[in-house]
Amino acid sequence: MAYDDDEQPRTLLITLTGTDRPGVTATLTAALAAHEVEILDVEQVVIRGRLTLGVLLGPAVEHGAALELDAAAATSRAVGNELGMDVGITLGAAEHQPGRRNRLLVTVLGHPLRPSALSGIARRISQLGGNIDRIVRTASYPVTAIELSVSGADQRDLRAALAEESAALGVDVAVQRRVLRGRGTYLVVMDVDSTLIQDEVIELIARHAGCEDEVREVTERAMRGELDFAQSLHARVALLEGVPATALDEVRAAVRLTPGARTLVRTLTRLGFRVAVVSGGFSAVVDPLADELGIHHARANVLEVVDGVLTGRVVGDVVDRAAKARYLREFAELDGIPLDRTVAIGDGANDLDMLAAAGLGIAFNAKPVVRAQADTGLNVPFLDPVLYLLGITREEIEQADADAGTPTPAPPVR
């Protein structure tokens, strides 16, 4: 084929589609090795046994470049015929691909994930000048999770827009800088009550004291802003005076983990993450729970016990909003982890400072004021989708379990 100098093709995009089988990539690249070309980009995806393989080539020679690309195109068509696959050929101009601006990762979690949700997310990205460079599915259970690589959009604007869109579409969306996703040591710090566990421990203890309604009333006053956390804690703990210390063992046995909590902690620790809990609850319950799960650090309030009964007082400083953020920084320093590689998870106003201090703050089934200020939110009844926000796929979870000889529950058939 003859070309004018200004029409010389400088790239060749080959797209192979068809039934997946072993050796497709090896067959194509082995055939292309006979030509003076270089690989500029390559991407492959398999969905339900259907393969799409894209290879972008450029000439490895200055003279005769067009002929080399023509020959590579002919070879690709022959490979497609041999494999019984469809082949698309696109000749293009030289690829000028400066570093893409504002590389972001957008994670979308749905239960279920409907086309309208992805359409709405993609539309808002486009409206803000963003381009979706790549989409991959990272999980199909217990939620469907997809990850979009986006360039060209401002992180703050995109996060605000997608937070609004996610509420309307019934999905969870996280926007974070790509640099937060490199493998390495991270610190994940969680709240306990209504996050790691489904219960509020002080209410469980209050049942033993017969003052559950009174404790709940004080809690509601704190939520209305009439009391700060420390005041409300002291007021509620005072109602527990006289409760036998043995009641704490019964409460610990009654605590219900949030679904997915064991999977989250187990996977993080097996992959080398550090895990901590900080709680406005009580060490008598939190510490044994942390030991059981293999959590590295734990901080919680200490109830005073004298002669086998609760005195209605707290020993030492209260673990309040400021203390939670302080402990996050302390754990990070102890483990030698920079703050931008820390993750905080919580549900209440008491967690806001911690969420703000972390590299990524996740509001888990949180109050509206908390969700509005966090980097992202999860509104599903499972804790393990946090893993997908960290770039850990379902396959990695199952592989970590297999390596440790722990069977992973089978997901439902879809």
N, C-alpha and C positions, 0 to 999 in steps of 0.2 A: 504494500500500500504506500503511495507517495504522499508526502506531506510538505507544505510550505514551512519555512523555518519558524514562523510565529505560531504554527499549528502543531508543532512537535509535541506529541503526548509525553508526559513525564511521570505519570503514575498509571498503574493498572490495578483496578479493584476486581478481584475474583470472588464470587459468592457461590458457594456450593450448598445446595439444600436437598434433603432426601432422608431416607431411613438411615438411622445411625447404625454403625457397625465398627468393630475394631479396625484400625489401620487406615481410615480415610485421610487423616492429616498426614500420616507418614507417606501414603501413596502420592498425594498431591505434591508435597514438598520434595520428595525424591525425584519426581518428574521435573519439577522446576529447577532442580539443581543443575540441569544440563544447560541452563541459560545464564547469561551475565546480568542477573538481577539481584536486588537485595530486598529483604522484607522490611517495610516501614511500619506496619501495624498488622496485628492479627487478633481475631476474636472468634470464639466458638461458643455456641450454646446448644443444649439438648433439652427439649421439652417433650415429654411423653414419647421418647424414642425417635423424635424428629430432629435432625441435625441441621443447623445453619452454621457454616464456616465461612468467615470473611478474611481474605488475605490481601493486604495492600502492598503492591510491589513498586519499586523504582528501579531504573536502569543502573547497573554497576559500571557502565562504560559511558564515555562522553559522546563518541561517534557511533552511529548505528544504534542509538538508544531506541528509536522508534521500531526498528526491525527486531530488536531484542524483546520489546514488549509485545509486538505482534506475534512473535514465535511463542512467547510464554502464554499468550492468550490461546493460541491454537493447541498447545500442550494441555492447557487446563480443560478445554472442551473435550479433548480426547480422554482425559482422566474421568471427566464426568460421564461420558458415554460408557467407559469401561465399568464404572461403578453403578451405573443406572441412576445417576443423580442429575438434577437440574443445575445448569451453570449459568451464572450471570456475569457479563464482562462489561466493565466501564472504564474507558480510557479518559484520563483527565490531565489537567495542567499540573505543573510542579506544585508540590504540597508546601505551602507556607503555614506553618503551625507554631506560632509563638506560644510561649507559656500561657495557658488559659488562666483568666483572672478568677479570683475568688472560688477556688475549688472547694465545693461543699458536698457533703453527703446528706441526702434526705432519705430517712427511713420511714416507711409507711406500714403500719400494722392494722390489720382488719380482722374482724371476727363476726361475719365473713368480710372479705375484701371484694367489693363490687366494682364493675367497670365505671360507674358514675363517680366513684371516689377517686379513682386514678385519673379520670378525665378532669375532674375539678382541680386536683393537685397539679397536673401537667399544665392546665390553662393558666393558673396563677404563676407558676414558674415562668412561663413564656411572657406573661404580662409585665413581669419585673425584669425582663431582659435576660433571663437565664436560659441556658441550653442544656437539655438532658443528653449527656454524652454516653451514658450506659445505664442499663437497668438489669438487675439480677434478683432472683428470688433467693432469700436466705433461709426461709423456714416456711413450712406448711402446717405446723402443729406446735403448740395449741392455738396459735394464731397464724395467719398468713402474713409473712413479712417480705417486703421488697425493698431494695436499696437502689436509689437513683444517684448517679454521679452527676452533679450539676456545676456548670461554670457560668461566669458572667453576671451573677446576681449578688446583691448585697446580703450578707448573712442576717443582719438585724431586720431588714425589710422583709426578707423571705420568711424568717421565723414568725414575724407578726402576721403576715398574710396567711401562711399555712396554718397557724394556730386558729385563726378565724375560720378558715376553710374546713379544718379537721372537725371542729365542733358541729358545723353544718352537715358534714358528710358522714359523721359517725365513725371516724377512724382516728388513730393516734399517729402523729407525725413528729419526727425529731429532725432538727437541722443542726448540723455541727460541722466544724472545720475538719477537713480531711486529715490534718496533721494529728488530730486527737486519736486517730485510728491505727497508728503504727503498733505492731506487736511489741511487747515488752512488759515490764512490771507496772501494774496499775494498783491503786487503792480504791476499794469500793466500800463506802460507809453507809450503813442503813439505820433508819429509825427502827424501833421494835413494835410498839403497839400500833395496830392497824396497818402495819407495813410488813415486817417479817412474820408477825402473827396476826390473827384475825381479831384478837380480843384487846380490851383495855384492862390491864392487870389490876389496877386499883379498884375497878368495879367488881372483879372476881373476888378480891379480898374483902370488899365491902359487904358482899353477900354473907360472909362468915360473921360479920359484925352486926348484920341486920340493919345496915345504914346505907343500902344501895341508893335509895331515893335521895337522901341527903347529899351523898357524894356527887350524884349526877346533877343536883341543883347547883352545887359549887362549880362544877365543870361548866355548866351553862352560863353562869355569871362570868367566868373567865372568857368564854367565847364571845360574850357581849361586850367585853372590854372593861368590865367593872373591877376585875382583879388581874394582875399580871400572873405569869406562870408560877413564880416562886410563892406568891401569896396564896394562890389557889392550891398549890401542892401542900403547903403547910396546913391549910384549912381542911383539906380532905384527909391528910394523914392523921390529923388530930382526932378525926372521927373513928379511927381504927384502934384507938387506945383500948387495951385489954384483950385484943384478939390473940389467941394462942399462936406461937411461932410455928407450930406444926401445920397451921392452915396454909402457910406459904408452900409447903411441900404438896399439899392437895391442889393448890392453885397451879403450881408448876405442872402437875400431871394433867390438869384440865386444859392447859393452853393449847390452842389449835394453830398450827403453822398455816400460813397462807399457801394455797396451792402453788406449786412450783418453787417454793422457798428452798427445799432440799436440793432440787436440781440446780438452782442458781448458785448456791454456795458450793456445792460439790464440784460443779464445772469450773467455777472461778478458781478454786484452790488447786484443782488438777492442772489448770493451764498456767499456774504460776502467779495469779493475782493475789493480792493481800486483801483480806476482808475484815471489816470492823462493824460493831454496832454501838450506837450511842442512844441512850434512852432516858426519857423523863420518868420511866418506871423504876423498877427496883432490882437491885443486884441479886437478891435472893432468888429471883426468877430468871433474870437475864443471864447471869454468869453460868449456871448449869446448862442453859439452852445453848449458849455460845460454845461451851465445851463439847456438847453433844454434836453440834454441827461442824466443829473444826474451825470456828471463827478465831482469827488471830488476836483481835483486841476487843475489849468490851468495857463500857463505862455506863453506870446507872446510879441512881440514888440509893443510899444505904438506910434501911429502916433500923431504928434503935430497938434492941431487944433486951429486956431485963427480967431475970427470973422466968424465962420461957414465954414471955408475953410481949406484945408490941406496946411501946410507951406512947405512941402517937407523935413521935418526933423523928426527924431525919438527922442522921449523923453526917457532919461535914457539909461541903458546898453543894448546892442544888445544881443538878444537871438541867440547865435551862437553855434558852435559845442561843445566848452568847457562848455558853459552855460547849454546846454541840459543835459550833464552828471552831472553837479553840481545840477541842479534841481531834477534829479532822486534821488540823494543821500539825498537832503533836504526833499523831500516828504517821502522817506523811513524812515528817522529819525523822522519826524513829526508823522507818523503813527505807529512807533515802529516796523518796518519790517526790518529784516536783508537783506543785499544786495543779498544774494543767494536765496531769495524768491521774487526777482523782475524780471520783464519781460519788455523788451523794443522792440518797433516795429517801423521801419522806412524804408525809401527808398533811402535816399541820403547820400552823403559824410558828410553832416552836422550832420548826426545821428550816425556816427561811434563811437564816444567816449561814447555816451549813450548806444549803443548796447554792447560795450566792458565792460562797468561798470556793466551791469545787470547780474543777474544769468542766464538768457536766453535771447539772442539777436536774434530777428527775422527780416530778411530782407524781406520786402513786395514788390513784383514786383519791385525789386531794380536794380540799376545799377550793372554791373558785379563786380566792385571793392568792393561794399558794400556786395553783396552776398558772395564773397570770404572770407570776414573777419567776417561775422556774424556766430553765432552758427548754424543757420538754415535759410532756406528761404521758402517763399510761393510765387508761381507764378500762382495763380488762381485769378479770378476777384472778389472774395468774401473775406470779412474780418473775418467772423465768424469761418472759419476753425482754426483760432488761438485757439479757445476753445478746439479743439481736441488735439492740442499740449500740452495743460495743463491737459489732462486726463479727460476732461469733455465730456461726451457722448451726442449724439443726444437725447437720452431718458431723460437725466438730463435737457437739454435745454427745452424740451417740458414740463417736470414736473414743472420746475420753472415757466414757463408761465401759466400752469394750476393752480398752487398754487396762482398765482397773478390774475387769471381771465382774462389773456390775451390770445386770440386764437393764436396758432402757424400756419402759413400757411402750408397747406398739401404738402408734398413732392410729386414729380411725381411718378406714379405707375411704378414699374420695374418688 
